[in-house]
Amino acid sequence: MARIQVVPLSSVMANLPDIQGLDSWSPRPAECALFLCALGFEPRCLTIPGILAAQNFRAGRAAYFQYATNRADNAVNASRLLESLKSISNSVVPLEVGADDFSRRIRDLLESTPRAPLQEEPLVVLDLSVASNEIVMKSVKALLEVDLRLAVVYSEAAVYHPTRQEYEANPERWKRPESLGLERGISNVAVSEEYPGYGFDQLPDCVILLAGFKKDRARVAIGKVDPSLLTLPENKVLWLVGMPLHAEDSWRLNCMRWANDLGSDDPQYEVSTFDYKDSLRTLEKIHFERANTFRLTLSAMGSKMQALGAALFCYLRPDVRVVFVRPKEYNATLYSEGYKATWLIDFGPLRRLRGQLDEVGQLRVED
């Protein structure tokens, strides 16, 4: 007997691409229409552009994101990055991250990407190696609005700070608001124009945090939504804490809990820092359980791959609003070192990806 069923995310999850080694990818010559990356103080911002330039990879255009913070630190890598980008493309342009028209400029860049008649969609390669979560989420939002193909690439650091030795020697350094640690201060907090949400005003607020190592950033995000949740969070503040890819780094999970003063009574979920599908799956579970009783707000302060999963989730659930919290300063001397491996997620045509995500929540008849 036929029955009607609501399509769950789990039924399309297997069709979403897995992450694989970049060395398995062999793009055709001149296949890429646009290459996007970020200029940062971490040396791995040079890794993938350098690898692709050495392989004679070509793109019609290249653009790099520039941050308003740590300009002098980032400038150390500027000449080498530009050298690689100019080997990749004859057209290289900067995009200012903090500019008011940042999202519009990304959209203009994507919409003006040349399209040859009767050929497949142009390819965009997005390097997330040193991209902030804000860049990840705003870029993916813009990409999902156009008919292009997308390949996401990523350079994994060889060493992430704090190392276990650094953390155990002085745990407070990574926790106190006035201490630099990985970052210090808040320059801006705002509800995203790209992800404004549309929750019902009469519902209570619930905040979902993809946790980082600084509690003060999380507190600012919570306070932006509802200051009362800072003292009486009850079950309305949910924490997604990152489980590292490598077993030798698993201690960082409890380090993150300590840094954010999380106890056993605080609602929390362990989410992979590497598998974007895990963030997507967990966020969808939370939405299924809470969307009818809470107005949901998300703030992503974790890994780039978690932010990628969050961006796909926000496409799937546009009722969720997003709050971005920008640090005032990063510690350029103690963030990450080198690179361990390079990775690829080949999403293929974004028309197909949208179609897969759009199936979720639809009704279908099954025999």
C-alpha positions as CSV (number, residue, x, y, z in Angstrom):
1,M,0.0,0.0,0.0
2,A,1.3,3.4,-1.0
3,R,2.0,5.9,1.8
4,I,3.0,9.6,2.0
5,Q,6.2,10.4,3.7
6,V,8.1,13.6,4.5
7,V,11.6,13.5,3.0
8,P,14.2,13.7,5.8
9,L,17.7,15.1,5.5
10,S,19.0,11.6,6.0
11,S,17.6,10.5,2.7
12,V,19.7,13.0,0.7
13,M,22.8,13.1,2.9
14,A,24.4,10.2,1.0
15,N,24.2,12.2,-2.2
16,L,26.2,15.0,-0.7
17,P,29.9,14.8,-1.6
18,D,32.4,13.5,0.9
19,I,35.7,15.3,1.5
20,Q,38.7,13.7,-0.3
21,G,42.4,14.4,-0.8
22,L,43.1,17.3,-3.2
23,D,45.6,15.1,-5.0
24,S,42.7,13.0,-6.3
25,W,41.4,16.0,-8.3
26,S,42.4,16.6,-12.0
27,P,40.5,19.6,-13.3
28,R,40.7,20.1,-17.1
29,P,43.0,22.9,-18.3
30,A,41.3,26.4,-18.2
31,E,38.2,24.7,-16.6
32,C,38.0,27.1,-13.7
33,A,36.2,30.4,-14.2
34,L,36.9,31.9,-10.8
35,F,39.3,31.1,-7.9
36,L,38.5,32.5,-4.5
37,C,40.8,32.5,-1.4
38,A,41.7,34.7,1.6
39,L,44.9,36.6,2.5
40,G,45.8,35.9,6.1
41,F,48.7,35.7,8.5
42,E,48.7,31.9,8.6
43,P,51.3,30.6,6.1
44,R,48.8,28.0,4.9
45,C,47.0,30.8,3.0
46,L,49.8,30.2,0.4
47,T,49.5,26.4,0.3
48,I,46.8,25.7,-2.2
49,P,47.4,28.7,-4.5
50,G,51.1,27.7,-4.6
51,I,50.2,24.1,-5.4
52,L,47.8,25.0,-8.1
53,A,50.1,27.5,-9.7
54,A,52.9,24.9,-9.8
55,Q,50.5,22.6,-11.6
56,N,49.8,25.2,-14.2
57,F,46.2,25.5,-13.0
58,R,44.4,28.4,-14.7
59,A,41.3,30.4,-13.9
60,G,39.6,33.2,-15.8
61,R,39.6,35.4,-12.7
62,A,41.0,35.2,-9.1
63,A,39.8,37.1,-6.1
64,Y,41.2,37.2,-2.6
65,F,39.5,38.3,0.7
66,Q,41.2,41.0,2.8
67,Y,40.5,41.3,6.5
68,A,40.2,44.6,8.4
69,T,42.1,43.0,11.3
70,N,45.8,42.2,11.5
71,R,46.6,44.1,8.3
72,A,50.3,44.3,8.9
73,D,50.5,40.6,9.8
74,N,48.5,39.6,6.7
75,A,50.7,41.8,4.5
76,V,53.7,39.5,5.2
77,N,52.1,36.9,2.9
78,A,50.6,39.3,0.4
79,S,53.4,39.3,-2.2
80,R,53.7,35.5,-2.4
81,L,50.0,35.1,-2.6
82,L,49.7,37.6,-5.4
83,E,52.6,35.9,-7.2
84,S,50.7,32.6,-7.2
85,L,47.3,34.2,-8.1
86,K,48.9,36.0,-11.0
87,S,50.2,32.7,-12.2
88,I,46.7,31.3,-12.0
89,S,44.9,34.2,-13.6
90,N,45.5,37.4,-15.5
91,S,42.7,39.1,-13.5
92,V,43.2,39.3,-9.7
93,V,41.0,41.5,-7.5
94,P,40.8,42.0,-3.7
95,L,37.5,41.9,-1.7
96,E,37.3,43.8,1.6
97,V,35.7,41.6,4.2
98,G,34.5,44.3,6.5
99,A,33.0,46.5,3.7
100,D,29.3,47.2,3.8
101,D,29.0,46.0,0.2
102,F,31.0,42.8,0.7
103,S,28.1,40.4,-0.1
104,R,27.0,42.4,-3.1
105,R,30.5,42.4,-4.5
106,I,30.7,38.6,-4.1
107,R,27.3,38.3,-5.9
108,D,28.4,40.7,-8.7
109,L,31.6,38.7,-9.2
110,L,29.6,35.4,-9.4
111,E,26.9,36.8,-11.6
112,S,29.4,38.3,-14.0
113,T,31.3,35.0,-14.4
114,P,31.3,34.3,-18.2
115,R,29.1,31.5,-19.4
116,A,29.6,29.8,-22.7
117,P,26.4,28.8,-24.6
118,L,25.5,25.1,-24.5
119,Q,28.3,24.3,-22.1
120,E,28.1,23.1,-18.5
121,E,28.1,25.7,-15.7
122,P,31.4,27.5,-15.0
123,L,33.5,26.2,-12.1
124,V,34.3,28.2,-9.0
125,V,37.0,27.0,-6.7
126,L,36.7,28.3,-3.1
127,D,39.7,27.9,-0.8
128,L,38.6,28.0,2.8
129,S,42.1,27.5,4.3
130,V,42.2,30.8,6.2
131,A,38.7,32.0,5.6
132,S,36.7,33.3,8.6
133,N,33.3,31.7,9.4
134,E,31.7,34.9,8.2
135,I,33.4,34.6,4.8
136,V,32.4,30.9,4.5
137,M,28.8,31.5,5.3
138,K,28.4,34.7,3.2
139,S,30.2,33.1,0.2
140,V,28.2,29.9,0.3
141,K,25.0,32.0,0.6
142,A,25.9,33.9,-2.6
143,L,27.0,30.7,-4.4
144,L,23.8,28.9,-3.8
145,E,21.9,31.7,-5.6
146,V,23.6,31.1,-8.9
147,D,24.0,28.3,-11.4
148,L,27.7,27.4,-11.2
149,R,29.8,24.4,-10.2
150,L,31.6,24.5,-6.9
151,A,34.7,22.9,-5.6
152,V,35.7,23.7,-2.0
153,V,39.4,23.2,-1.2
154,Y,41.1,23.3,2.2
155,S,44.6,23.2,3.6
156,E,44.8,21.6,7.1
157,A,47.3,23.0,9.4
158,A,50.2,20.9,10.7
159,V,50.0,22.4,14.2
160,Y,47.0,24.2,15.8
161,H,47.3,26.3,18.9
162,P,47.0,26.0,21.7
163,T,49.0,22.8,21.7
164,R,48.4,20.5,24.7
165,Q,51.7,21.6,26.3
166,E,50.7,25.3,25.9
167,Y,47.3,24.8,27.3
168,E,48.3,22.8,30.3
169,A,51.1,25.2,31.1
170,N,48.7,28.2,31.4
171,P,45.0,27.3,30.8
172,E,43.8,30.8,31.8
173,R,45.6,32.4,28.9
174,W,43.2,30.8,26.5
175,K,40.1,31.8,28.5
176,R,40.3,35.3,30.0
177,P,38.7,38.0,27.8
178,E,41.7,40.4,28.4
179,S,44.2,37.7,27.4
180,L,45.2,37.5,23.8
181,G,45.3,33.7,23.4
182,L,44.1,33.1,19.8
183,E,42.1,36.3,19.7
184,R,41.1,39.4,21.8
185,G,38.2,41.8,22.0
186,I,35.1,42.4,19.9
187,S,35.0,44.8,17.0
188,N,31.5,44.2,15.8
189,V,28.4,42.0,16.6
190,A,25.4,42.0,14.3
191,V,22.5,40.0,12.9
192,S,23.5,38.9,9.4
193,E,21.7,40.6,6.6
194,E,22.2,37.5,4.6
195,Y,20.6,35.2,7.2
196,P,18.0,37.4,9.0
197,G,15.6,34.5,9.8
198,Y,11.9,35.0,10.2
199,G,11.0,33.4,13.5
200,F,7.7,34.3,15.3
201,D,8.1,37.1,17.7
202,Q,6.0,35.4,20.4
203,L,8.3,32.4,20.6
204,P,11.1,32.4,23.1
205,D,14.7,32.7,21.8
206,C,17.1,29.7,21.6
207,V,20.8,30.3,20.7
208,I,22.9,27.6,19.0
209,L,26.6,28.1,19.3
210,L,29.3,26.4,17.2
211,A,31.8,26.9,20.0
212,G,35.3,28.5,19.8
213,F,37.9,28.9,22.5
214,K,36.8,32.4,23.7
215,K,33.8,32.5,26.0
216,D,33.5,36.3,25.6
217,R,32.6,36.0,21.9
218,A,29.9,33.5,22.8
219,R,28.5,35.7,25.6
220,V,28.3,38.7,23.2
221,A,26.3,36.6,20.7
222,I,24.0,35.4,23.4
223,G,23.5,38.9,24.8
224,K,22.7,40.2,21.3
225,V,19.8,37.7,21.1
226,D,18.5,38.0,24.7
227,P,20.6,39.3,27.6
228,S,18.5,37.3,30.1
229,L,20.0,34.1,28.6
230,L,23.4,35.1,30.0
231,T,22.2,34.5,33.6
232,L,19.3,32.1,33.0
233,P,20.2,30.0,29.9
234,E,18.1,27.0,31.1
235,N,17.7,24.9,28.0
236,K,17.8,27.8,25.6
237,V,21.5,28.0,24.9
238,L,22.8,25.0,22.9
239,W,26.5,24.3,22.4
240,L,28.1,22.4,19.5
241,V,31.6,21.5,20.6
242,G,34.2,20.4,18.1
243,M,35.6,16.8,17.9
244,P,39.0,17.0,16.1
245,L,39.8,14.9,13.1
246,H,42.9,13.2,14.7
247,A,42.7,11.1,17.8
248,E,45.9,12.8,19.3
249,D,43.9,16.1,19.3
250,S,40.9,14.7,21.1
251,W,41.9,16.5,24.3
252,R,40.9,19.8,22.7
253,L,37.2,18.8,23.1
254,N,37.4,19.1,26.9
255,C,39.6,22.1,26.6
256,M,36.9,23.8,24.6
257,R,34.3,22.8,27.3
258,W,36.5,24.3,30.0
259,A,37.2,27.5,28.0
260,N,33.4,28.1,27.8
261,D,32.6,27.0,31.4
262,L,30.4,24.1,30.1
263,G,29.2,21.7,32.7
264,S,27.3,18.4,32.4
265,D,24.0,20.2,32.7
266,D,24.6,22.5,29.7
267,P,22.9,21.2,26.5
268,Q,25.8,20.3,24.2
269,Y,26.5,18.1,21.2
270,E,29.8,16.8,20.0
271,V,30.3,17.7,16.3
272,S,33.2,16.9,14.0
273,T,35.4,19.8,13.2
274,F,36.2,18.2,9.8
275,D,33.1,16.5,8.4
276,Y,30.7,19.3,7.3
277,K,27.9,16.8,7.1
278,D,28.0,16.2,10.8
279,S,27.3,19.9,11.5
280,L,24.5,19.9,9.0
281,R,23.0,16.7,10.4
282,T,23.2,17.9,14.0
283,L,21.7,21.4,13.3
284,E,18.8,19.8,11.4
285,K,18.2,17.5,14.4
286,I,18.0,20.6,16.6
287,H,15.7,22.3,14.2
288,F,13.4,19.4,14.0
289,E,13.2,19.3,17.8
290,R,12.9,23.0,18.5
291,A,11.7,25.1,15.6
292,N,8.1,24.9,16.5
293,T,8.7,26.1,20.1
294,F,11.7,28.5,19.8
295,R,13.0,31.2,17.5
296,L,16.4,29.9,16.6
297,T,19.6,32.0,16.2
298,L,22.9,30.5,15.2
299,S,26.4,31.8,15.8
300,A,29.4,29.9,14.2
301,M,32.7,30.3,16.0
302,G,34.2,26.9,15.3
303,S,36.0,25.3,12.4
304,K,35.7,26.2,8.7
305,M,34.0,22.9,7.9
306,Q,31.5,23.4,10.7
307,A,30.7,26.8,9.1
308,L,30.3,25.2,5.7
309,G,27.7,22.7,7.2
310,A,26.0,25.7,9.0
311,A,25.7,27.6,5.7
312,L,24.0,24.6,4.0
313,F,21.7,24.2,7.0
314,C,20.7,27.9,6.8
315,Y,19.9,27.4,3.1
316,L,17.7,24.5,4.2
317,R,16.1,26.4,7.1
318,P,15.9,30.1,6.3
319,D,13.8,30.7,9.4
320,V,17.1,30.5,11.4
321,R,18.9,33.8,11.8
322,V,22.7,34.2,12.2
323,V,24.7,36.5,14.4
324,F,28.3,37.3,13.4
325,V,30.8,38.3,16.1
326,R,34.1,39.7,14.8
327,P,37.2,39.7,17.1
328,K,39.1,43.0,17.3
329,E,42.5,41.2,17.0
330,Y,44.0,37.8,16.3
331,N,47.3,36.5,17.7
332,A,49.3,36.1,14.4
333,T,52.3,34.6,16.2
334,L,50.3,31.8,17.8
335,Y,47.5,30.5,15.6
336,S,48.6,27.7,13.3
337,E,51.8,26.4,11.7
338,G,52.5,24.8,8.4
339,Y,50.1,22.4,6.7
340,K,49.5,18.7,7.1
341,A,47.2,17.8,4.2
342,T,45.1,19.4,1.4
343,W,41.4,18.5,0.9
344,L,38.7,18.8,-1.7
345,I,34.9,18.7,-1.6
346,D,33.6,18.6,-5.2
347,F,29.9,19.8,-5.0
348,G,29.5,19.8,-8.7
349,P,26.6,21.8,-10.2
350,L,25.0,24.0,-7.5
351,R,21.7,23.6,-9.3
352,R,21.9,19.9,-8.4
353,L,22.9,20.7,-4.8
354,R,20.0,23.0,-4.4
355,G,17.7,20.4,-5.8
356,Q,18.9,17.8,-3.3
357,L,18.5,20.2,-0.3
358,D,15.1,21.4,-1.6
359,E,13.8,17.8,-1.4
360,V,14.1,17.8,2.4
361,G,10.7,18.4,4.0
362,Q,8.8,17.6,0.7
363,L,6.1,15.0,0.6
364,R,6.6,11.9,-1.5
365,V,4.6,8.8,-2.2
366,E,6.3,5.5,-1.4
367,D,5.1,2.0,-2.2
